[in-house]
Amino acid sequence: MNSSDPVPRVVVGVDGSASSQAALRWAAGQARLIGGTVEAVCAWDTPSESGWAGPATEPGFDLEEARRGFAEEIRTVFGEDRPVEVREMLVRGDPSEVLVRASEGAELLVVGSRGRGGFARAMLGSVSQRCAQHAACPVVVVRPTGKEE
């Protein structure tokens, strides 16, 4: 790879669920293998913007608190010793739309099989399903292992 070649980018959706933590670990391993970076994307929305299906923020939602929580989530997964460069992106919007947009130009989009919302028995969450159908790059859906679920 020449110094002028773009660094491969692995995008991963992060929402605090066991599935997204597993996806973040998997994405970091893949980024290490291809000499790339991880773009960890956490999307937030308000109930009036996305209706019933979208994730709702709590009344009194605080963006700074969301940033701190997102950073803590990254630390929970990696500790203080990140295996690759991880760029944190907190983006307002519907999670599936945000992730599909972020997939443009990426080598890979990694999502958990099931996020914080939805039905507990669902094999594949609505966000991961929409990403698999509409992303601009290959998509990997990661399930958490055993005790994490």
URQUI-V624512 format. One record per residue. N is the residue number from 0. RES is the residue in one small letter. SS is DSSP state (hx for helix, st for strand, lp for the rest). NEAR is the number of other C-alpha atoms within 10 Angstrom. Layout:
BEGIN
N;RES;SS;NEAR, N;RES;SS;NEAR
END
This chain:
BEGIN
0;m;lp;7, 1;n;lp;6, 2;s;lp;6, 3;s;lp;6, 4;d;lp;7, 5;p;lp;9, 6;v;lp;16, 7;p;lp;16, 8;r;st;21, 9;v;st;27, 10;v;st;31, 11;v;st;31, 12;g;st;29, 13;v;lp;29, 14;d;lp;23, 15;g;lp;18, 16;s;lp;19, 17;a;hx;21, 18;s;hx;24, 19;s;hx;27, 20;q;hx;26, 21;a;hx;22, 22;a;hx;25, 23;l;hx;30, 24;r;hx;17, 25;w;hx;19, 26;a;hx;30, 27;a;hx;24, 28;g;hx;16, 29;q;hx;18, 30;a;hx;25, 31;r;hx;16, 32;l;hx;9, 33;i;hx;13, 34;g;lp;14, 35;g;lp;21, 36;t;st;21, 37;v;st;27, 38;e;st;25, 39;a;st;24, 40;v;st;22, 41;c;st;22, 42;a;st;19, 43;w;st;20, 44;d;lp;17, 45;t;lp;17, 46;p;hx;15, 47;s;hx;9, 48;e;hx;12, 49;s;hx;14, 50;g;lp;11, 51;w;lp;9, 52;a;lp;12, 53;g;lp;21, 54;p;lp;21, 55;a;lp;17, 56;t;lp;13, 57;e;lp;9, 58;p;lp;8, 59;g;lp;6, 60;f;lp;11, 61;d;lp;10, 62;l;hx;12, 63;e;hx;9, 64;e;hx;10, 65;a;hx;15, 66;r;hx;15, 67;r;hx;11, 68;g;hx;13, 69;f;hx;21, 70;a;hx;14, 71;e;hx;14, 72;e;hx;19, 73;i;hx;21, 74;r;hx;13, 75;t;hx;12, 76;v;hx;16, 77;f;hx;16, 78;g;lp;11, 79;e;lp;9, 80;d;lp;8, 81;r;lp;12, 82;p;lp;15, 83;v;lp;17, 84;e;lp;14, 85;v;st;20, 86;r;st;11, 87;e;st;17, 88;m;st;17, 89;l;st;17, 90;v;st;14, 91;r;st;13, 92;g;lp;18, 93;d;lp;18, 94;p;hx;26, 95;s;hx;21, 96;e;hx;16, 97;v;hx;19, 98;l;hx;29, 99;v;hx;20, 100;r;hx;15, 101;a;hx;22, 102;s;lp;25, 103;e;lp;14, 104;g;lp;13, 105;a;lp;19, 106;e;lp;18, 107;l;st;23, 108;l;st;29, 109;v;st;29, 110;v;st;32, 111;g;st;27, 112;s;lp;24, 113;r;lp;28, 114;g;lp;23, 115;r;lp;14, 116;g;lp;15, 117;g;lp;15, 118;f;lp;12, 119;a;lp;12, 120;r;lp;8, 121;a;lp;10, 122;m;lp;11, 123;l;lp;19, 124;g;lp;21, 125;s;hx;20, 126;v;hx;25, 127;s;hx;25, 128;q;hx;17, 129;r;hx;16, 130;c;hx;27, 131;a;hx;20, 132;q;hx;12, 133;h;hx;17, 134;a;lp;20, 135;a;lp;19, 136;c;lp;19, 137;p;st;15, 138;v;st;21, 139;v;st;19, 140;v;st;22, 141;v;st;22, 142;r;lp;20, 143;p;lp;17, 144;t;lp;10, 145;g;hx;6, 146;k;hx;6, 147;e;hx;11, 148;e;lp;11
END
